[in-house]
Amino acid sequence: MNGFGAGLVRRGLLGALGEPDQLLRLARFRAAHPEVIIGDGGFGTVQARIPEPDGETVITRYTLRELLDRLDEVTNGPNGRPGCEPS
């Protein structure tokens, strides 16, 4: 297993190895949002924890693609504007 794949195993994302097209996307997201923790959610899911001033937001999806799609929506808001929540 290469270094990048081994890093996924250490971070609990073994299932992400089944979506190689999403691994570069995951790396870009992590670089842009180092505060977001992404890992294995258990029961065949992947999970992200987003820190908030009054706690955290937890997002769980069955595939890495679905999780990254939702994270893009949450972190970019409508029309790609950061910090805007949909109304």
Residue, then its C-alpha position, 0 to 999 in steps of 0.5 A: m500500500n502506498g503512503f497515501g493509502a496507508g494514511l487513509v487506513r490510519r485515519g479510518l478511511l479504509g472504505a475510501l480506497g474503493e473510490p480512488d477518484q475521490l481521493l484527490r478531492l478529499a486531499r484538496f478539501r482537507a488542505a482548504h479546511p484543516e479544521v474539519i475532521i473526516g474519518d470512519g463513521g462506523f457501520g460502513t459510513v464516512q463522517a465529518r465533524i465541523p467545529e462550530p462556536d457552540g459545538e459541532t456539526v456532524i455529517t454522515r454519509y455512506t460514500l466519500r463522494e456523498l460526504l464531500d458533496r455535502l461538505d461542499e454545500v455546507t462550507n461554500g453555501p449557496n452560489g459558492r459563497p463561504g459561510c452562507e447557510p441556505s434559507 
